[in-house]
Amino acid sequence: MVPVTYERWSKVPSEIKERIWKRAKLYFKLEEWSKKQILSSTSSKWRCFKSHLTSTYIVPFKDKPEVLKHPPSIYDFVEQKHWEAFVRIRLSEEWTKFRQIQKTRQGKNIYHHRISRKGYANFEVELKRSLGSNNEIERSILWKEARVNKKGEYDNEADELMEKRKEEALSTSGSQDVLAMALESPEHRGQLRGLGQFVTPTYYFGRANSRLSFEEVRLMKERVNFLEETMEKMRQEIRTMKELGQTDNDANIDNSRKVSYEEQISSGYSAEDTSDVFLQKGTMKKPQSAEECLLPPLVKSLIGYANRLIDENGAIEIHMEAGIIDNESGCFYLMGDDILQFCEMEEISVTAILTYMRLLYDELKNRNMVDMYRFVDPSALSEETGYTNDHRARELLSRMMVVGPHQLLLLPFNAGAFTMFAEKIGKTDTKCVTWRMIKFNRRDAYSQAEIDEVRSEWAEFVGKFC
C-alpha cells in the first residue's frame, strides 16, 4: 500500500514502486518494457483513491471532527498516522483553493463520455466485436460513440459538431483530423483524446511516416525469439530420435528380397510373423518426436489452446470463492505462458499454483471436507515479491494463527530451498507458537507417470474454463 500522505506520485520512494512492480509480475506475464506503463496506471489509481477518500469521507464531514478521527473501516489498511496527516492536508486552506480551481476547469467540459471506467481501449474492443471487424477504428468515431447515452442516442451537440467538420477535414492531414477540427483545440503532448492513456500524438500521427513503430519492433523480436526456440526444440528432437534409433526420413522398401530360413531362425521371426506388417510404398506416416509421444492427450490439447491465447493476448479468468485463501472472493487470470510452463514441465508461476489450489478446493467441496483444510496464498511466500524472510515468516505465522483446531494448512512446499525458511519462521515468536518437528517419508523423486497424472488433472480442470 502506498501511503496517502505523499503529495504526488513523483514523491513516492523508488523502493515502494519497485515492490509494486515485482508484485504485479507475480500475477501477470509482463515484459520489462511495460514497467513504466504499469507504474503509470498504478499512479492514476492511487490518485483516484485519494480523491475518493476526500470527496466521500472527508469533505462531507469537515464540520464533524469526531467522524474524521479514524480511517473508514472498509479501508483498514490505511494507517492511523497517515490518515490524520491526510485529513489535515485535505482540509487546509491551500488545498481548498486548489480543489475549487479544478472544479471550475472540470465544469468547462461539455462533452462527457459515458464509458464508465472501462477506458477507450476496452471500449474499442467491445465496438470491434459488435461490428464484427478487427480493423482499426478512427479516433473521431471512438470519441463520438463514447458519448452515446443509455437510450442509444448521441449527444445532439457532439453529433452536429462531428457532422459539420467531417467534410472540412477530408483534405487535412497530420494532427488536424476530424476530431481536432471539431473541438477547435490542438492536442496536448500527453494522451490523445478519444484513445485514452499511453497513446501520444507523436505515436498516433507519426507512425505512418516512421519505418517501424515500437509495437512492430516488439512483435518482430518476439517472432525471432520464437523461431530460435523452435529451432532449438527441433535440434533436441533430432538428438532424441538418434538416441532412440529413429529417423525423420521415410523408409525405403524398394530393395526387397526373400529371407532365407536360416535368417528367419537367427532373427527369431518366421514368414508367418511378418505377414501383417508389410506396408505399401508411401503410406508410412512420419514419426512424432519423443517429446510429443510422451505428452498426455489432455496436456497436448491444452498446449494448442495456450498458443492461441498468446496469439490473441487473451487470458482465462478463474474465480476464487471466499474462504479458499481468505474471507473475500475474487478472481485471477491464467495466461497462455502460465499454461505452457506447466504443460512443458518448466518452472511454474504463482497463478498455476493458485489454479491447482482451486482444483483441490473443488475436490474437497465435493467430498464435504472443506472445513478440514485451509490454503496459503503462494504469492505471500514467494521470494519474487521482494519481501524479506521476516516479512514472509510473519505472513505465514498470521495465517497459522487463524487455523482452527484439527485443521490442516496446505501451502506450496519446495524441499531443500524451504528448509532455512522454515528455521527462520521458528525463531520469529516462540512465545505464541510451539513448534514441533514432524518426521515423514519424503519422496526424493516422482515417476513420469505420477507427474503426468497431475498434469492431466490440472489440464482437465483448466479445460473447463476454456
C-alpha positions in Angstrom: 0.0 0.0 0.0 1.3 3.4 -1.0 0.7 5.9 1.9 -1.8 8.6 1.0 0.4 11.3 2.6 2.6 11.8 -0.4 1.8 14.9 -2.3 2.2 13.4 -5.7 3.5 10.2 -7.3 6.9 11.6 -8.0 7.5 11.9 -4.2 6.8 8.2 -3.6 10.2 6.4 -2.9 11.5 4.2 -5.6 11.7 1.2 -3.2 7.9 1.2 -2.9 7.5 1.4 -6.7 9.9 -1.5 -7.2 7.8 -3.7 -4.8 4.6 -2.8 -6.7 6.3 -3.9 -10.0 7.6 -7.2 -8.5 4.1 -7.9 -7.1 2.5 -7.3 -10.5 4.9 -9.7 -12.2 3.7 -12.5 -9.9 0.2 -12.3 -11.2 0.8 -11.3 -14.8 3.2 -12.2 -17.5 4.9 -8.8 -18.0 7.8 -7.6 -20.1 10.4 -5.2 -18.7 9.5 -2.5 -21.2 5.9 -2.4 -19.8 7.2 -1.3 -16.3 6.6 2.4 -17.0 3.1 1.8 -18.1 2.2 -0.4 -15.2 3.5 2.2 -12.7 1.8 4.9 -14.6 -1.5 3.0 -14.3 -0.8 2.5 -10.6 -0.2 6.2 -10.1 -3.6 7.0 -11.7 -5.5 4.6 -9.5 -3.6 5.9 -6.4 -4.7 9.4 -7.2 -8.3 8.3 -7.8 -8.2 6.5 -4.4 -7.1 9.7 -2.7 -9.8 11.7 -4.5 -12.4 9.1 -3.4 -11.3 9.4 0.2 -11.5 13.2 0.0 -14.9 13.5 -1.6 -16.6 10.7 0.3 -15.1 10.5 3.7 -13.5 14.0 4.4 -15.3 16.9 2.7 -18.9 15.9 3.7 -17.7 15.6 7.4 -15.4 18.6 7.6 -17.6 20.1 10.3 -17.7 16.8 12.3 -14.2 16.3 13.6 -15.2 13.2 15.7 -16.1 11.4 12.5 -12.6 12.1 11.0 -10.6 10.7 13.9 -10.2 7.3 12.3 -10.0 6.0 8.7 -13.0 4.3 7.2 -13.4 0.7 8.4 -13.5 -0.7 4.9 -10.0 0.7 4.3 -8.4 -0.6 7.5 -5.0 -0.8 5.6 -4.7 3.0 5.9 -2.6 3.6 9.0 -3.9 6.0 11.7 -0.9 8.4 11.4 -1.2 8.5 7.7 -5.0 9.2 7.9 -4.5 12.1 10.4 -1.9 13.7 8.2 -4.1 13.2 5.1 -7.1 14.8 6.7 -5.1 17.9 7.8 -3.8 18.3 4.2 -7.2 18.0 2.6 -8.9 20.4 5.0 -6.2 23.1 4.7 -7.0 26.4 3.1 -4.4 25.8 0.4 -6.0 22.6 -0.7 -9.5 24.0 -0.6 -8.5 26.7 -3.1 -6.7 24.2 -5.4 -9.8 21.9 -5.3 -12.1 24.8 -6.3 -9.8 25.7 -9.3 -10.0 22.1 -10.5 -13.8 22.0 -10.2 -14.0 25.2 -12.3 -11.9 23.6 -15.0 -14.0 20.4 -15.0 -17.2 22.4 -15.3 -16.0 23.6 -18.7 -16.1 20.1 -20.1 -19.3 20.0 -22.0 -18.8 16.7 -23.8 -18.9 14.0 -21.1 -18.1 10.4 -22.1 -20.3 7.6 -20.9 -18.0 4.6 -20.9 -17.6 4.4 -17.2 -14.2 3.1 -16.0 -13.6 0.7 -18.9 -11.4 3.2 -20.8 -11.1 3.7 -24.5 -9.0 0.6 -25.0 -11.7 -1.8 -23.7 -14.4 0.2 -25.3 -12.7 -0.2 -28.7 -12.6 -4.0 -28.2 -16.3 -4.0 -27.5 -17.0 -1.9 -30.5 -15.0 -4.1 -32.8 -16.8 -7.1 -31.5 -20.2 -5.6 -32.1 -19.2 -4.5 -35.6 -17.7 -7.9 -36.4 -14.5 -6.4 -37.6 -10.8 -6.2 -36.5 -10.0 -3.1 -38.5 -8.7 -0.1 -36.6 -11.4 2.4 -35.7 -10.7 6.1 -36.4 -10.5 8.1 -33.1 -13.2 10.5 -34.1 -15.6 7.6 -34.3 -14.5 6.3 -30.9 -14.9 9.7 -29.4 -18.4 10.1 -30.8 -19.5 6.5 -29.8 -18.2 7.0 -26.3 -20.9 9.8 -25.8 -23.9 7.7 -26.6 -26.4 7.7 -23.8 -28.3 4.8 -22.2 -31.1 5.1 -24.8 -28.6 4.6 -27.6 -28.8 8.3 -28.7 -26.0 10.6 -29.5 -25.4 13.9 -27.7 -27.0 16.3 -30.1 -24.2 18.9 -29.8 -21.5 16.3 -30.3 -23.3 14.7 -33.2 -23.8 18.0 -35.0 -20.3 19.0 -34.3 -18.8 15.9 -35.9 -21.0 16.0 -39.0 -20.2 19.7 -39.6 -16.5 19.2 -39.6 -16.3 15.8 -41.4 -16.3 17.2 -44.9 -13.9 20.0 -43.9 -11.4 17.5 -42.6 -11.3 15.4 -45.8 -8.4 17.4 -47.2 -6.5 17.7 -44.0 -3.6 15.6 -42.8 -1.4 15.1 -39.7 -2.8 16.0 -36.2 -5.5 18.3 -37.7 -8.0 15.5 -38.2 -11.8 15.5 -37.9 -11.9 15.4 -34.1 -9.2 18.2 -33.6 -11.1 20.4 -36.0 -14.5 19.7 -34.4 -13.2 20.5 -30.9 -11.3 23.5 -32.2 -8.4 22.9 -30.0 -4.9 21.3 -30.6 -3.8 18.0 -29.0 -1.8 18.0 -25.8 1.6 16.3 -25.7 0.3 13.7 -23.4 -2.5 11.3 -24.1 -4.6 11.7 -27.2 -8.4 12.5 -27.0 -10.6 9.6 -28.0 -7.8 7.0 -27.4 -7.1 7.1 -23.7 -3.8 6.6 -21.9 -0.4 5.6 -23.3 -1.3 6.8 -26.9 0.6 10.0 -27.7 0.2 12.3 -30.7 3.7 11.5 -31.8 3.0 7.8 -31.9 -0.5 8.0 -33.4 0.1 10.6 -36.1 3.7 9.9 -36.8 3.6 6.1 -37.1 2.6 6.2 -40.8 5.8 8.1 -41.6 8.1 6.0 -39.5 9.6 2.9 -40.8 8.7 0.7 -37.9 6.6 1.5 -34.8 7.7 0.4 -31.3 4.9 -2.3 -31.3 6.1 -3.6 -34.7 9.7 -3.9 -33.4 8.5 -5.7 -30.3 6.5 -8.2 -32.4 9.5 -8.8 -34.6 11.7 -9.5 -31.6 9.1 -11.9 -30.2 8.9 -13.7 -33.6 12.7 -14.0 -33.8 12.8 -15.4 -30.2 10.0 -17.9 -31.1 11.9 -19.1 -34.2 15.1 -19.5 -32.2 13.2 -21.6 -29.6 11.6 -23.7 -32.3 14.9 -24.4 -33.9 16.4 -25.5 -30.6 13.5 -27.8 -30.0 13.9 -29.3 -33.4 17.6 -29.9 -32.7 16.7 -31.6 -29.4 14.1 -33.8 -31.2 16.7 -34.9 -33.7 19.2 -35.8 -31.0 16.5 -37.7 -29.2 15.5 -39.7 -32.3 19.1 -40.6 -32.9 19.4 -41.9 -29.4 16.2 -44.0 -29.9 17.3 -45.3 -33.3 14.6 -43.5 -35.2 14.9 -41.4 -38.4 13.0 -38.5 -39.7 13.3 -39.8 -43.3 10.7 -42.1 -45.0 11.8 -45.8 -45.1 12.9 -47.1 -48.5 11.4 -50.5 -49.2 12.1 -50.7 -53.0 15.0 -53.1 -52.5 13.3 -56.2 -51.2 14.5 -59.8 -51.2 13.4 -63.1 -49.8 14.7 -64.1 -46.4 16.2 -67.5 -46.0 15.1 -70.0 -43.5 18.4 -69.7 -41.6 18.0 -65.9 -41.3 14.5 -66.3 -40.0 15.7 -68.7 -37.3 18.6 -66.4 -36.3 16.3 -63.3 -36.1 13.6 -65.1 -34.1 10.9 -64.3 -36.8 9.2 -66.5 -39.3 7.4 -65.6 -42.5 4.0 -66.0 -40.8 5.0 -63.5 -38.1 5.7 -60.8 -40.7 2.6 -61.2 -42.8 0.8 -58.4 -41.1 3.5 -55.7 -41.2 4.1 -55.2 -44.9 3.3 -51.6 -46.0 2.8 -50.1 -49.4 5.3 -47.6 -50.5 4.3 -44.0 -49.4 1.8 -45.0 -46.7 4.1 -44.8 -43.7 3.4 -41.7 -41.5 6.2 -39.5 -40.3 7.0 -40.5 -36.7 6.3 -38.0 -33.9 9.1 -36.7 -31.7 9.8 -38.4 -28.5 8.5 -35.4 -26.5 5.2 -35.3 -28.4 4.7 -39.1 -27.9 5.1 -38.8 -24.2 2.7 -35.9 -23.7 -0.7 -37.0 -22.2 -3.6 -36.3 -24.5 -5.2 -33.7 -22.3 -1.9 -31.8 -21.9 -1.3 -31.9 -25.6 -4.7 -30.4 -26.4 -4.3 -27.7 -23.8 -0.9 -26.6 -25.4 -2.7 -25.7 -28.6 -5.2 -23.6 -26.7 -2.4 -21.9 -24.8 -0.7 -20.9 -28.1 -4.0 -19.4 -29.3 -4.3 -17.4 -26.1 -0.8 -16.0 -26.6 -1.5 -15.0 -30.2 -4.8 -13.3 -29.1 -3.3 -11.7 -25.9 -6.1 -13.4 -24.0 -6.4 -14.9 -20.5 -8.6 -17.4 -18.6 -10.5 -15.8 -15.7 -10.8 -18.2 -12.7 -13.0 -17.3 -9.8 -11.8 -17.8 -6.2 -14.6 -18.3 -3.7 -14.5 -16.7 -0.3 -12.7 -19.0 2.1 -10.2 -20.6 -0.3 -7.4 -18.1 0.5 -9.1 -15.5 2.7 -12.6 -14.4 3.6 -13.1 -12.4 0.4 -14.0 -13.7 -3.1 -12.0 -12.6 -6.1 -10.5 -13.9 -9.3 -7.2 -14.3 -11.1 -6.1 -14.6 -14.7 -4.3 -17.6 -16.1 -2.2 -16.5 -19.1 -1.1 -18.7 -22.1 2.5 -18.6 -20.9 1.4 -20.0 -17.5 -0.2 -22.9 -19.2 2.8 -23.7 -21.4 5.2 -23.6 -18.4 3.1 -26.1 -16.6 2.5 -28.4 -19.5 6.1 -28.3 -20.6 7.4 -29.0 -17.1 9.2 -25.7 -16.6 9.2 -23.6 -13.5 5.6 -22.8 -12.9 4.0 -19.4 -11.9 2.0 -18.4 -8.9 -1.2 -18.4 -10.9 -0.5 -22.0 -11.9 -0.3 -22.9 -8.2 -3.4 -21.0 -7.5 -5.2 -22.9 -10.2 -4.3 -26.2 -8.6 -5.4 -24.9 -5.2 -8.8 -24.1 -6.8 -8.9 -27.7 -8.2 -8.2 -29.2 -4.7 -10.8 -26.9 -3.2 -13.4 -28.2 -5.6 -12.5 -31.8 -4.8 -12.7 -31.1 -1.0 -16.1 -29.4 -1.6 -17.5 -32.4 -3.4 -16.4 -34.7 -0.6 -17.7 -32.3 2.2 -14.1 -31.9 3.5 -13.7 -28.1 3.1 -13.6 -27.5 6.8 -10.7 -29.8 7.3 -8.2 -27.7 5.3 -7.0 -24.2 4.7 -4.8 -22.8 2.0 -2.0 -20.2 1.9 -1.6 -17.6 -0.8 1.6 -18.7 -2.7 2.5 -15.1 -3.5 2.8 -14.4 0.2 5.7 -16.9 0.4 7.3 -16.4 -2.9 10.8 -14.7 -2.8 9.9 -12.9 -6.1 7.7 -10.5 -4.2 10.8 -8.8 -2.8 9.7 -9.2 0.8 12.2 -10.2 3.4 12.3 -13.6 5.1 11.0 -11.9 8.3 8.0 -10.4 6.5 7.2 -13.7 4.8 7.5 -15.6 8.1 5.0 -13.2 9.7 2.6 -13.7 6.8 2.7 -17.5 7.3 2.5 -17.1 11.1 -0.6 -14.9 10.8 -2.2 -17.5 8.6 -1.4 -20.3 11.0 -2.9 -18.3 13.9 -6.4 -18.3 12.3 -6.4 -22.0 11.5 -9.0 -23.8 13.7 -8.5 -26.9 15.8 -8.0 -30.2 13.8 -7.5 -28.2 10.6 -4.5 -28.7 8.2 -2.8 -25.9 6.4 -1.8 -26.5 2.8 1.0 -24.3 1.3 3.5 -24.6 -1.5 6.5 -26.6 -0.4 9.9 -26.7 -2.0 12.1 -29.3 -0.3 15.6 -28.1 0.3 15.1 -24.4 -0.5 12.4 -24.3 2.1 14.4 -25.7 4.9 16.2 -22.5 6.0 13.0 -20.5 5.6 11.2 -22.9 8.0 14.0 -22.4 10.5 13.6 -18.7 10.2 9.9 -19.0 10.9 10.6 -20.9 14.1 12.6 -18.0 15.5 10.0 -15.3 14.9 7.8 -15.7 18.0 8.4 -18.7 20.3 6.1 -17.2 23.0 2.9 -17.7 20.9 3.6 -20.8 18.9 5.1 -24.1 20.0 7.0 -25.6 17.0 7.3 -29.4 16.7 9.4 -31.2 14.2 7.4 -33.9 12.5 9.2 -36.6 10.5 7.7 -38.0 7.4 8.8 -40.1 4.5 9.6 -37.6 1.7 10.0 -38.8 -1.8 13.3 -37.9 -3.5 11.7 -38.1 -6.9 8.4 -39.0 -8.7 7.9 -41.2 -11.7 6.9 -39.6 -15.0 3.6 -41.4 -14.8 2.8 -39.8 -11.5 3.8 -36.4 -12.8 1.7 -36.9 -15.9 -1.3 -37.8 -13.7 -1.1 -34.4 -12.0 -0.5 -32.6 -15.3 -3.6 -34.3 -16.8 -5.7 -33.5 -13.8 -4.6 -29.8 -14.0 -5.2 -29.7 -17.7 -8.7 -31.2 -17.4 -9.6 -28.6 -14.8 -8.3 -25.7 -16.9 -10.2 -27.1 -19.9 -13.5 -26.4 -18.1 -12.8 -22.6 -18.3 -11.7 -22.7 -22.0 
